[in-house]
Amino acid sequence: MLSNAGATAMIAVKDIDRARKFYEETLGLDTRDAMDGEVLEVTSGQTVINVYRSEHAGTNKATALTFDVQDIEGEVRELKEKGVFFETYDVPGLEQRGDLYVAEGMKTAWFKDPDGNILSLFQSTES
């Protein structure tokens, strides 16, 4: 039924302008206003993420968005230089190595946007 439908990630925030600054300046993503400024369309690769105003921003306790990257160590270093703090979690099957969590074939790291939405970086280490 939905196999041919496109899908869009949705991230709730309390302040669109603060979100724009974070997604543009900190993460380096392109943004565009939509729906009379109530939605911020954020582009990462070929993916469009709709960032929208909501009183429920930051209430999700799970990862809301994952960025697939080629050099996770480099991305972590650059984000830390911009003031991003990386989260620590106790995740069975993953070994913590500094800000990274590693398992066979993958590396990941988690951080939050200004509203507390959990975002992550992911790198496949399989050939």
N, CA, C and O atoms as a printed pandas DataFrame, in Angstrom:
     atom_number atom_name residue_name chain_id  residue_number  x_coord  y_coord  z_coord
0              1         N          MET        A               1    0.813   -1.190    0.000
1              2        CA          MET        A               1    0.000    0.000    0.000
2              3         C          MET        A               1    0.864    1.265    0.000
3              4         O          MET        A               1    0.654    2.138   -0.842
4              5         N          LEU        A               2    1.824    1.390    0.912
5              6        CA          LEU        A               2    2.648    2.595    0.985
6              7         C          LEU        A               2    4.027    2.404    0.357
7              8         O          LEU        A               2    4.876    3.289    0.464
8              9         N          SER        A               3    4.260    1.285   -0.284
9             10        CA          SER        A               3    5.598    0.986   -0.786
10            11         C          SER        A               3    6.107    1.980   -1.823
11            12         O          SER        A               3    7.317    2.092   -2.017
12            13         N          ASN        A               4    5.226    2.695   -2.487
13            14        CA          ASN        A               4    5.644    3.675   -3.490
14            15         C          ASN        A               4    5.525    5.110   -3.003
15            16         O          ASN        A               4    5.791    6.049   -3.753
16            17         N          ALA        A               5    5.128    5.279   -1.754
17            18        CA          ALA        A               5    4.954    6.623   -1.198
18            19         C          ALA        A               5    6.274    7.150   -0.667
19            20         O          ALA        A               5    7.038    6.414   -0.043
20            21         N          GLY        A               6    6.540    8.416   -0.914
21            22        CA          GLY        A               6    7.696    9.056   -0.298
22            23         C          GLY        A               6    7.408    9.275    1.176
23            24         O          GLY        A               6    6.252    9.244    1.599
24            25         N          ALA        A               7    8.453    9.497    1.958
25            26        CA          ALA        A               7    8.300    9.756    3.382
26            27         C          ALA        A               7    9.170   10.944    3.762
27            28         O          ALA        A               7   10.224   11.166    3.166
28            29         N          THR        A               8    8.733   11.697    4.743
29            30        CA          THR        A               8    9.455   12.875    5.191
30            31         C          THR        A               8    9.660   12.805    6.698
31            32         O          THR        A               8    8.715   12.554    7.446
32            33         N          ALA        A               9   10.892   13.025    7.142
33            34        CA          ALA        A               9   11.165   13.100    8.581
34            35         C          ALA        A               9   10.570   14.389    9.131
35            36         O          ALA        A               9   10.601   15.427    8.471
36            37         N          MET        A              10   10.029   14.318   10.344
37            38        CA          MET        A              10    9.417   15.470   11.001
38            39         C          MET        A              10   10.088   15.655   12.363
39            40         O          MET        A              10   10.141   14.721   13.163
40            41         N          ILE        A              11   10.601   16.861   12.624
41            42        CA          ILE        A              11   11.257   17.176   13.885
42            43         C          ILE        A              11   10.524   18.360   14.513
43            44         O          ILE        A              11   10.431   19.427   13.907
44            45         N          ALA        A              12   10.011   18.174   15.713
45            46        CA          ALA        A              12    9.303   19.238   16.420
46            47         C          ALA        A              12   10.284   20.112   17.193
47            48         O          ALA        A              12   11.188   19.603   17.856
48            49         N          VAL        A              13   10.102   21.435   17.106
49            50        CA          VAL        A              13   10.921   22.390   17.844
50            51         C          VAL        A              13   10.018   23.457   18.461
51            52         O          VAL        A              13    8.884   23.648   18.022
52            53         N          LYS        A              14   10.517   24.136   19.463
53            54        CA          LYS        A              14    9.743   25.208   20.093
54            55         C          LYS        A              14    9.978   26.543   19.396
55            56         O          LYS        A              14    9.085   27.389   19.357
56            57         N          ASP        A              15   11.176   26.735   18.848
57            58        CA          ASP        A              15   11.562   28.025   18.273
58            59         C          ASP        A              15   12.183   27.788   16.892
59            60         O          ASP        A              15   13.290   27.262   16.785
60            61         N          ILE        A              16   11.467   28.178   15.850
61            62        CA          ILE        A              16   11.926   27.962   14.472
62            63         C          ILE        A              16   13.240   28.702   14.193
63            64         O          ILE        A              16   14.119   28.159   13.524
64            65         N          ASP        A              17   13.383   29.920   14.690
65            66        CA          ASP        A              17   14.605   30.682   14.431
66            67         C          ASP        A              17   15.815   30.047   15.105
67            68         O          ASP        A              17   16.890   29.984   14.509
68            69         N          ARG        A              18   15.656   29.580   16.329
69            70        CA          ARG        A              18   16.750   28.886   17.023
70            71         C          ARG        A              18   17.098   27.598   16.285
71            72         O          ARG        A              18   18.273   27.257   16.149
72            73         N          ALA        A              19   16.086   26.887   15.812
73            74        CA          ALA        A              19   16.316   25.652   15.048
74            75         C          ALA        A              19   17.060   25.963   13.749
75            76         O          ALA        A              19   17.978   25.234   13.373
76            77         N          ARG        A              20   16.672   27.036   13.061
77            78        CA          ARG        A              20   17.331   27.415   11.811
78            79         C          ARG        A              20   18.817   27.651   12.068
79            80         O          ARG        A              20   19.657   27.174   11.305
80            81         N          LYS        A              21   19.146   28.368   13.114
81            82        CA          LYS        A              21   20.546   28.641   13.434
82            83         C          LYS        A              21   21.306   27.340   13.683
83            84         O          LYS        A              21   22.419   27.173   13.184
84            85         N          PHE        A              22   20.723   26.421   14.446
85            86        CA          PHE        A              22   21.378   25.148   14.741
86            87         C          PHE        A              22   21.561   24.310   13.479
87            88         O          PHE        A              22   22.666   23.843   13.201
88            89         N          TYR        A              23   20.490   24.117   12.716
89            90        CA          TYR        A              23   20.566   23.255   11.535
90            91         C          TYR        A              23   21.426   23.862   10.427
91            92         O          TYR        A              23   22.096   23.128    9.700
92            93         N          GLU        A              24   21.418   25.193   10.284
93            94        CA          GLU        A              24   22.250   25.854    9.270
94            95         C          GLU        A              24   23.693   26.012    9.733
95            96         O          GLU        A              24   24.615   25.517    9.087
96            97         N          GLU        A              25   23.884   26.700   10.848
97            98        CA          GLU        A              25   25.230   27.078   11.269
98            99         C          GLU        A              25   25.988   25.941   11.941
99           100         O          GLU        A              25   27.172   25.749   11.667
100          101         N          THR        A              26   25.338   25.192   12.805
101          102        CA          THR        A              26   26.028   24.129   13.526
102          103         C          THR        A              26   26.172   22.881   12.672
103          104         O          THR        A              26   27.257   22.306   12.587
104          105         N          LEU        A              27   25.074   22.454   12.032
105          106        CA          LEU        A              27   25.118   21.231   11.233
106          107         C          LEU        A              27   25.478   21.476    9.771
107          108         O          LEU        A              27   25.818   20.530    9.060
108          109         N          GLY        A              28   25.413   22.719    9.307
109          110        CA          GLY        A              28   25.806   23.045    7.934
110          111         C          GLY        A              28   24.808   22.618    6.876
111          112         O          GLY        A              28   25.191   22.365    5.734
112          113         N          LEU        A              29   23.528   22.532    7.236
113          114        CA          LEU        A              29   22.505   22.085    6.295
114          115         C          LEU        A              29   21.798   23.266    5.657
115          116         O          LEU        A              29   21.736   24.350    6.236
116          117         N          ASP        A              30   21.263   23.052    4.457
117          118        CA          ASP        A              30   20.481   24.082    3.774
118          119         C          ASP        A              30   19.075   24.094    4.350
119          120         O          ASP        A              30   18.510   23.044    4.659
120          121         N          THR        A              31   18.509   25.299    4.494
121          122        CA          THR        A              31   17.145   25.422    5.000
122          123         C          THR        A              31   16.339   26.351    4.099
123          124         O          THR        A              31   16.885   27.183    3.374
124          125         N          ARG        A              32   15.025   26.179    4.172
125          126        CA          ARG        A              32   14.108   27.025    3.403
126          127         C          ARG        A              32   12.809   27.122    4.184
127          128         O          ARG        A              32   12.306   26.116    4.685
128          129         N          ASP        A              33   12.262   28.330    4.289
129          130        CA          ASP        A              33   10.974   28.522    4.963
130          131         C          ASP        A              33    9.851   27.932    4.133
131          132         O          ASP        A              33    9.885   27.984    2.903
132          133         N          ALA        A              34    8.852   27.370    4.805
133          134        CA          ALA        A              34    7.659   26.839    4.150
134          135         C          ALA        A              34    6.464   27.127    5.046
135          136         O          ALA        A              34    6.619   27.431    6.229
136          137         N          MET        A              35    5.291   27.029    4.481
137          138        CA          MET        A              35    4.033   27.205    5.207
138          139         C          MET        A              35    4.027   28.493    6.040
139          140         O          MET        A              35    3.758   28.482    7.241
140          141         N          ASP        A              36    4.334   29.603    5.353
141          142        CA          ASP        A              36    4.339   30.924    5.994
142          143         C          ASP        A              36    5.226   30.985    7.230
143          144         O          ASP        A              36    4.874   31.631    8.217
144          145         N          GLY        A              37    6.378   30.313    7.178
145          146        CA          GLY        A              37    7.332   30.363    8.276
146          147         C          GLY        A              37    7.068   29.413    9.419
147          148         O          GLY        A              37    7.813   29.406   10.399
148          149         N          GLU        A              38    6.022   28.609    9.318
149          150        CA          GLU        A              38    5.705   27.651   10.381
150          151         C          GLU        A              38    6.495   26.352   10.249
151          152         O          GLU        A              38    6.587   25.572   11.197
152          153         N          VAL        A              39    7.060   26.129    9.069
153          154        CA          VAL        A              39    7.863   24.930    8.822
154          155         C          VAL        A              39    9.188   25.368    8.211
155          156         O          VAL        A              39    9.237   26.263    7.367
156          157         N          LEU        A              40   10.250   24.722    8.652
157          158        CA          LEU        A              40   11.570   24.940    8.097
158          159         C          LEU        A              40   11.944   23.653    7.368
159          160         O          LEU        A              40   12.079   22.599    7.988
160          161         N          GLU        A              41   12.110   23.743    6.056
161          162        CA          GLU        A              41   12.538   22.574    5.285
162          163         C          GLU        A              41   14.051   22.518    5.316
163          164         O          GLU        A              41   14.723   23.430    4.834
164          165         N          VAL        A              42   14.588   21.448    5.882
165          166        CA          VAL        A              42   16.020   21.254    6.030
166          167         C          VAL        A              42   16.435   20.153    5.068
167          168         O          VAL        A              42   15.798   19.100    5.021
168          169         N          THR        A              43   17.493   20.382    4.299
169          170        CA          THR        A              43   17.938   19.399    3.321
170          171         C          THR        A              43   19.275   18.799    3.749
171          172         O          THR        A              43   20.234   19.512    4.043
172          173         N          SER        A              44   19.309   17.466    3.776
173          174        CA          SER        A              44   20.524   16.706    4.063
174          175         C          SER        A              44   20.655   15.665    2.959
175          176         O          SER        A              44   19.872   14.717    2.901
176          177         N          GLY        A              45   21.640   15.839    2.086
177          178        CA          GLY        A              45   21.745   14.946    0.934
178          179         C          GLY        A              45   20.488   15.086    0.086
179          180         O          GLY        A              45   20.134   16.193   -0.322
180          181         N          GLN        A              46   19.816   13.979   -0.180
181          182        CA          GLN        A              46   18.575   13.991   -0.954
182          183         C          GLN        A              46   17.337   13.998   -0.060
183          184         O          GLN        A              46   16.212   13.913   -0.553
184          185         N          THR        A              47   17.540   14.098    1.248
185          186        CA          THR        A              47   16.444   14.009    2.199
186          187         C          THR        A              47   15.983   15.390    2.640
187          188         O          THR        A              47   16.798   16.252    2.966
188          189         N          VAL        A              48   14.673   15.593    2.646
189          190        CA          VAL        A              48   14.090   16.822    3.182
190          191         C          VAL        A              48   13.488   16.488    4.543
191          192         O          VAL        A              48   12.706   15.547    4.682
192          193         N          ILE        A              49   13.867   17.273    5.535
193          194        CA          ILE        A              49   13.373   17.107    6.903
194          195         C          ILE        A              49   12.507   18.315    7.205
195          196         O          ILE        A              49   12.951   19.450    7.032
196          197         N          ASN        A              50   11.289   18.095    7.649
197          198        CA          ASN        A              50   10.424   19.206    8.025
198          199         C          ASN        A              50   10.584   19.466    9.514
199          200         O          ASN        A              50   10.256   18.619   10.345
200          201         N          VAL        A              51   11.089   20.643    9.838
201          202        CA          VAL        A              51   11.221   21.091   11.218
202          203         C          VAL        A              51   10.046   22.033   11.461
203          204         O          VAL        A              51    9.883   23.034   10.764
204          205         N          TYR        A              52    9.236   21.697   12.455
205          206        CA          TYR        A              52    8.010   22.461   12.664
206          207         C          TYR        A              52    7.837   22.824   14.133
207          208         O          TYR        A              52    8.370   22.154   15.018
208          209         N          ARG        A              53    7.092   23.883   14.377
209          210        CA          ARG        A              53    6.831   24.382   15.720
210          211         C          ARG        A              53    5.788   23.492   16.410
211          212         O          ARG        A              53    4.736   23.182   15.851
212          213         N          SER        A              54    6.125   23.089   17.659
213          214        CA          SER        A              54    5.187   22.278   18.433
214          215         C          SER        A              54    5.466   22.435   19.920
215          216         O          SER        A              54    6.621   22.542   20.333
216          217         N          GLU        A              55    4.414   22.448   20.717
217          218        CA          GLU        A              55    4.581   22.506   22.171
218          219         C          GLU        A              55    5.143   21.193   22.718
219          220         O          GLU        A              55    5.564   21.136   23.874
220          221         N          HIS        A              56    5.154   20.146   21.905
221          222        CA          HIS        A              56    5.653   18.838   22.336
222          223         C          HIS        A              56    7.098   18.590   21.913
223          224         O          HIS        A              56    7.578   17.458   21.974
224          225         N          ALA        A              57    7.788   19.636   21.487
225          226        CA          ALA        A              57    9.179   19.514   21.037
226          227         C          ALA        A              57   10.047   18.885   22.118
227          228         O          ALA        A              57    9.927   19.206   23.300
228          229         N          GLY        A              58   10.921   17.985   21.686
229          230        CA          GLY        A              58   11.898   17.390   22.582
230          231         C          GLY        A              58   11.380   16.327   23.527
231          232         O          GLY        A              58   12.102   15.904   24.430
232          233         N          THR        A              59   10.149   15.887   23.342
233          234        CA          THR        A              59    9.591   14.895   24.268
234          235         C          THR        A              59    9.867   13.457   23.845
235          236         O          THR        A              59    9.646   12.534   24.629
236          237         N          ASN        A              60   10.344   13.250   22.624
237          238        CA          ASN        A              60   10.699   11.913   22.158
238          239         C          ASN        A              60   11.980   11.478   22.867
239          240         O          ASN        A              60   12.964   12.217   22.862
240          241         N          LYS        A              61   11.984   10.322   23.462
241          242        CA          LYS        A              61   13.156    9.824   24.189
242          243         C          LYS        A              61   13.978    8.846   23.357
243          244         O          LYS        A              61   14.850    8.155   23.882
244          245         N          ALA        A              62   13.699    8.792   22.074
245          246        CA          ALA        A              62   14.420    7.902   21.153
246          247         C          ALA        A              62   15.021    8.744   20.026
247          248         O          ALA        A              62   14.696    9.922   19.881
248          249         N          THR        A              63   15.887    8.139   19.242
249          250        CA          THR        A              63   16.511    8.846   18.129
250          251         C          THR        A              63   15.454    9.278   17.119
251          252         O          THR        A              63   14.652    8.469   16.652
252          253         N          ALA        A              64   15.466   10.559   16.794
253          254        CA          ALA        A              64   14.503   11.107   15.844
254          255         C          ALA        A              64   15.047   11.138   14.421
255          256         O          ALA        A              64   14.282   11.055   13.460
256          257         N          LEU        A              65   16.376   11.258   14.282
257          258        CA          LEU        A              65   16.962   11.437   12.961
258          259         C          LEU        A              65   18.405   10.947   12.982
259          260         O          LEU        A              65   19.151   11.240   13.916
260          261         N          THR        A              66   18.793   10.208   11.960
261          262        CA          THR        A              66   20.162    9.703   11.841
262          263         C          THR        A              66   20.774   10.198   10.539
263          264         O          THR        A              66   20.149   10.134    9.480
264          265         N          PHE        A              67   21.997   10.689   10.629
265          266        CA          PHE        A              67   22.757   11.116    9.460
266          267         C          PHE        A              67   23.765   10.028    9.124
267          268         O          PHE        A              67   24.594    9.677    9.964
268          269         N          ASP        A              68   23.709    9.486    7.910
269          270        CA          ASP        A              68   24.692    8.509    7.442
270          271         C          ASP        A              68   25.915    9.277    6.964
271          272         O          ASP        A              68   25.819   10.106    6.060
272          273         N          VAL        A              69   27.072    8.999    7.575
273          274        CA          VAL        A              69   28.286    9.748    7.261
274          275         C          VAL        A              69   29.407    8.810    6.844
275          276         O          VAL        A              69   29.362    7.611    7.120
276          277         N          GLN        A              70   30.412    9.363    6.177
277          278        CA          GLN        A              70   31.563    8.587    5.725
278          279         C          GLN        A              70   32.719    8.610    6.723
279          280         O          GLN        A              70   33.500    7.661    6.793
280          281         N          ASP        A              71   32.830    9.695    7.498
281          282        CA          ASP        A              71   33.935    9.868    8.449
282          283         C          ASP        A              71   33.361   10.342    9.781
283          284         O          ASP        A              71   33.350   11.540   10.064
284          285         N          ILE        A              72   32.889    9.410   10.592
285          286        CA          ILE        A              72   32.212    9.781   11.827
286          287         C          ILE        A              72   33.137   10.502   12.800
287          288         O          ILE        A              72   32.714   11.436   13.482
288          289         N          GLU        A              73   34.393   10.077   12.868
289          290        CA          GLU        A              73   35.331   10.750   13.771
290          291         C          GLU        A              73   35.496   12.220   13.385
291          292         O          GLU        A              73   35.501   13.094   14.252
292          293         N          GLY        A              74   35.629   12.490   12.095
293          294        CA          GLY        A              74   35.748   13.861   11.616
294          295         C          GLY        A              74   34.502   14.685   11.892
295          296         O          GLY        A              74   34.595   15.847   12.286
296          297         N          GLU        A              75   33.337   14.085   11.686
297          298        CA          GLU        A              75   32.071   14.791   11.944
298          299         C          GLU        A              75   31.931   15.109   13.426
299          300         O          GLU        A              75   31.534   16.217   13.788
300          301         N          VAL        A              76   32.255   14.146   14.288
301          302        CA          VAL        A              76   32.177   14.372   15.733
302          303         C          VAL        A              76   33.115   15.515   16.123
303          304         O          VAL        A              76   32.725   16.412   16.871
304          305         N          ARG        A              77   34.327   15.483   15.627
305          306        CA          ARG        A              77   35.315   16.526   15.940
306          307         C          ARG        A              77   34.794   17.907   15.524
307          308         O          ARG        A              77   34.861   18.856   16.305
308          309         N          GLU        A              78   34.275   18.019   14.294
309          310        CA          GLU        A              78   33.762   19.309   13.811
310          311         C          GLU        A              78   32.575   19.797   14.627
311          312         O          GLU        A              78   32.488   20.982   14.946
312          313         N          LEU        A              79   31.660   18.892   14.970
313          314        CA          LEU        A              79   30.488   19.291   15.755
314          315         C          LEU        A              79   30.892   19.708   17.164
315          316         O          LEU        A              79   30.338   20.666   17.703
316          317         N          LYS        A              80   31.844   19.010   17.768
317          318        CA          LYS        A              80   32.320   19.394   19.095
318          319         C          LYS        A              80   32.958   20.778   19.058
319          320         O          LYS        A              80   32.808   21.555   20.001
320          321         N          GLU        A              81   33.673   21.095   17.972
321          322        CA          GLU        A              81   34.268   22.423   17.823
322          323         C          GLU        A              81   33.200   23.504   17.754
323          324         O          GLU        A              81   33.461   24.661   18.085
324          325         N          LYS        A              82   31.999   23.131   17.325
325          326        CA          LYS        A              82   30.886   24.078   17.248
326          327         C          LYS        A              82   30.021   24.052   18.512
327          328         O          LYS        A              82   28.953   24.664   18.552
328          329         N          GLY        A              83   30.489   23.342   19.542
329          330        CA          GLY        A              83   29.789   23.349   20.821
330          331         C          GLY        A              83   28.784   22.239   21.039
331          332         O          GLY        A              83   28.062   22.249   22.035
332          333         N          VAL        A              84   28.723   21.275   20.124
333          334        CA          VAL        A              84   27.782   20.163   20.285
334          335         C          VAL        A              84   28.318   19.203   21.345
335          336         O          VAL        A              84   29.494   18.838   21.333
336          337         N          PHE        A              85   27.445   18.807   22.251
337          338        CA          PHE        A              85   27.770   17.844   23.302
338          339         C          PHE        A              85   27.235   16.484   22.878
339          340         O          PHE        A              85   26.089   16.376   22.441
340          341         N          PHE        A              86   28.053   15.448   23.002
341          342        CA          PHE        A              86   27.618   14.101   22.630
342          343         C          PHE        A              86   27.119   13.348   23.844
343          344         O          PHE        A              86   27.709   13.404   24.923
344          345         N          GLU        A              87   26.017   12.641   23.644
345          346        CA          GLU        A              87   25.330   11.931   24.713
346          347         C          GLU        A              87   25.989   10.585   24.998
347          348         O          GLU        A              87   26.646   10.007   24.132
348          349         N          THR        A              88   25.806   10.097   26.215
349          350        CA          THR        A              88   26.265    8.762   26.574
350          351         C          THR        A              88   25.062    7.928   26.990
351          352         O          THR        A              88   24.200    8.385   27.740
352          353         N          TYR        A              89   25.020    6.724   26.502
353          354        CA          TYR        A              89   23.935    5.793   26.787
354          355         C          TYR        A              89   24.532    4.420   27.059
355          356         O          TYR        A              89   25.619    4.098   26.579
356          357         N          ASP        A              90   23.820    3.622   27.825
357          358        CA          ASP        A              90   24.199    2.233   28.050
358          359         C          ASP        A              90   23.405    1.402   27.057
359          360         O          ASP        A              90   22.221    1.134   27.266
360          361         N          VAL        A              91   24.061    0.994   25.972
361          362        CA          VAL        A              91   23.368    0.269   24.909
362          363         C          VAL        A              91   23.985   -1.128   24.784
363          364         O          VAL        A              91   25.145   -1.265   24.394
364          365         N          PRO        A              92   23.216   -2.148   25.112
365          366        CA          PRO        A              92   23.746   -3.514   24.974
366          367         C          PRO        A              92   24.217   -3.787   23.549
367          368         O          PRO        A              92   23.546   -3.433   22.580
368          369         N          GLY        A              93   25.384   -4.422   23.440
369          370        CA          GLY        A              93   25.920   -4.776   22.129
370          371         C          GLY        A              93   26.793   -3.716   21.507
371          372         O          GLY        A              93   27.422   -3.961   20.478
372          373         N          LEU        A              94   26.848   -2.524   22.116
373          374        CA          LEU        A              94   27.697   -1.455   21.610
374          375         C          LEU        A              94   28.771   -1.135   22.635
375          376         O          LEU        A              94   28.491   -1.047   23.830
376          377         N          GLU        A              95   29.993   -0.963   22.168
377          378        CA          GLU        A              95   31.118   -0.611   23.029
378          379         C          GLU        A              95   31.372    0.884   22.912
379          380         O          GLU        A              95   31.558    1.405   21.813
380          381         N          GLN        A              96   31.381    1.571   24.048
381          382        CA          GLN        A              96   31.643    3.008   24.018
382          383         C          GLN        A              96   33.141    3.257   23.889
383          384         O          GLN        A              96   33.946    2.704   24.638
384          385         N          ARG        A              97   33.494    4.096   22.929
385          386        CA          ARG        A              97   34.879    4.532   22.713
386          387         C          ARG        A              97   34.857    6.052   22.609
387          388         O          ARG        A              97   34.704    6.604   21.519
388          389         N          GLY        A              98   35.009    6.718   23.734
389          390        CA          GLY        A              98   34.893    8.178   23.756
390          391         C          GLY        A              98   33.457    8.559   23.446
391          392         O          GLY        A              98   32.533    8.107   24.121
392          393         N          ASP        A              99   33.264    9.389   22.426
393          394        CA          ASP        A              99   31.916    9.808   22.022
394          395         C          ASP        A              99   31.247    8.819   21.084
395          396         O          ASP        A              99   30.058    8.945   20.791
396          397         N          LEU        A             100   32.003    7.835   20.611
397          398        CA          LEU        A             100   31.478    6.860   19.653
398          399         C          LEU        A             100   31.030    5.586   20.347
399          400         O          LEU        A             100   31.520    5.227   21.418
400          401         N          TYR        A             101   30.085    4.913   19.705
401          402        CA          TYR        A             101   29.661    3.575   20.106
402          403         C          TYR        A             101   29.922    2.675   18.907
403          404         O          TYR        A             101   29.549    2.995   17.779
404          405         N          VAL        A             102   30.568    1.546   19.170
405          406        CA          VAL        A             102   31.058    0.702   18.088
406          407         C          VAL        A             102   30.549   -0.721   18.261
407          408         O          VAL        A             102   30.493   -1.242   19.374
408          409         N          ALA        A             103   30.184   -1.334   17.157
409          410        CA          ALA        A             103   29.847   -2.760   17.086
410          411         C          ALA        A             103   30.356   -3.245   15.738
411          412         O          ALA        A             103   30.803   -2.448   14.913
412          413         N          GLU        A             104   30.290   -4.529   15.519
413          414        CA          GLU        A             104   30.764   -5.072   14.253
414          415         C          GLU        A             104   30.044   -4.405   13.090
415          416         O          GLU        A             104   28.816   -4.438   13.005
416          417         N          GLY        A             105   30.821   -3.800   12.195
417          418        CA          GLY        A             105   30.267   -3.215   10.981
418          419         C          GLY        A             105   29.716   -1.815   11.113
419          420         O          GLY        A             105   29.198   -1.275   10.136
420          421         N          MET        A             106   29.807   -1.188   12.308
421          422        CA          MET        A             106   29.216    0.145   12.443
422          423         C          MET        A             106   29.805    0.943   13.587
423          424         O          MET        A             106   30.383    0.406   14.532
424          425         N          LYS        A             107   29.629    2.270   13.457
425          426        CA          LYS        A             107   29.955    3.228   14.509
426          427         C          LYS        A             107   28.811    4.226   14.562
427          428         O          LYS        A             107   28.233    4.572   13.532
428          429         N          THR        A             108   28.484    4.691   15.773
429          430        CA          THR        A             108   27.418    5.671   15.903
430          431         C          THR        A             108   27.736    6.626   17.041
431          432         O          THR        A             108   28.569    6.324   17.896
432          433         N          ALA        A             109   27.073    7.778   17.054
433          434        CA          ALA        A             109   27.200    8.762   18.125
434          435         C          ALA        A             109   25.896    9.556   18.177
435          436         O          ALA        A             109   25.273    9.807   17.146
436          437         N          TRP        A             110   25.491    9.948   19.384
437          438        CA          TRP        A             110   24.237   10.670   19.572
438          439         C          TRP        A             110   24.476   12.062   20.126
439          440         O          TRP        A             110   25.382   12.273   20.933
440          441         N          PHE        A             111   23.657   13.013   19.688
441          442        CA          PHE        A             111   23.669   14.371   20.211
442          443         C          PHE        A             111   22.251   14.915   20.130
443          444         O          PHE        A             111   21.382   14.302   19.510
444          445         N          LYS        A             112   22.016   16.064   20.755
445          446        CA          LYS        A             112   20.674   16.647   20.758
446          447         C          LYS        A             112   20.678   18.007   20.087
447          448         O          LYS        A             112   21.683   18.719   20.086
448          449         N          ASP        A             113   19.523   18.356   19.510
449          450        CA          ASP        A             113   19.348   19.709   18.996
450          451         C          ASP        A             113   18.948   20.601   20.172
451          452         O          ASP        A             113   18.778   20.090   21.279
452          453         N          PRO        A             114   18.793   21.908   19.978
453          454        CA          PRO        A             114   18.482   22.789   21.106
454          455         C          PRO        A             114   17.176   22.466   21.841
455          456         O          PRO        A             114   17.002   22.891   22.984
456          457         N          ASP        A             115   16.262   21.733   21.219
457          458        CA          ASP        A             115   15.016   21.368   21.880
458          459         C          ASP        A             115   15.068   20.002   22.535
459          460         O          ASP        A             115   14.073   19.550   23.101
460          461         N          GLY        A             116   16.216   19.333   22.467
461          462        CA          GLY        A             116   16.358   18.023   23.095
462          463         C          GLY        A             116   16.016   16.851   22.193
463          464         O          GLY        A             116   16.000   15.712   22.658
464          465         N          ASN        A             117   15.743   17.093   20.919
465          466        CA          ASN        A             117   15.522   15.990   19.985
466          467         C          ASN        A             117   16.834   15.231   19.812
467          468         O          ASN        A             117   17.886   15.839   19.613
468          469         N          ILE        A             118   16.771   13.918   19.887
469          470        CA          ILE        A             118   17.975   13.098   19.779
470          471         C          ILE        A             118   18.282   12.834   18.313
471          472         O          ILE        A             118   17.460   12.291   17.575
472          473         N          LEU        A             119   19.489   13.231   17.907
473          474        CA          LEU        A             119   19.976   13.033   16.554
474          475         C          LEU        A             119   21.201   12.133   16.638
475          476         O          LEU        A             119   21.842   12.053   17.686
476          477         N          SER        A             120   21.528   11.458   15.544
477          478        CA          SER        A             120   22.711   10.611   15.582
478          479         C          SER        A             120   23.475   10.663   14.266
479          480         O          SER        A             120   22.963   11.055   13.218
480          481         N          LEU        A             121   24.726   10.245   14.387
481          482        CA          LEU        A             121   25.589   10.021   13.236
482          483         C          LEU        A             121   25.779    8.524   13.140
483          484         O          LEU        A             121   25.865    7.843   14.161
484          485         N          PHE        A             122   25.845    8.009   11.942
485          486        CA          PHE        A             122   26.036    6.565   11.741
486          487         C          PHE        A             122   27.016    6.353   10.598
487          488         O          PHE        A             122   26.908    6.976    9.542
488          489         N          GLN        A             123   27.982    5.454   10.830
489          490        CA          GLN        A             123   28.913    5.090    9.769
490          491         C          GLN        A             123   28.990    3.573    9.685
491          492         O          GLN        A             123   29.289    2.899   10.671
492          493         N          SER        A             124   28.722    3.052    8.515
493          494        CA          SER        A             124   28.933    1.623    8.262
494          495         C          SER        A             124   30.417    1.422    8.069
495          496         O          SER        A             124   31.066    2.179    7.347
496          497         N          THR        A             125   30.959    0.397    8.718
497          498        CA          THR        A             125   32.384    0.116    8.562
498          499         C          THR        A             125   32.617   -1.154    7.753
499          500         O          THR        A             125   33.732   -1.673    7.694
500          501         N          GLU        A             126   31.556   -1.641    7.138
501          502        CA          GLU        A             126   31.681   -2.819    6.282
502          503         C          GLU        A             126   32.064   -2.375    4.877
503          504         O          GLU        A             126   31.629   -1.318    4.421
504          505         N          SER        A             127   32.861   -3.161    4.200
505          506        CA          SER        A             127   33.340   -2.801    2.855
506          507         C          SER        A             127   32.239   -2.768    1.846
507          508         O          SER        A             127   32.484   -2.483    0.674
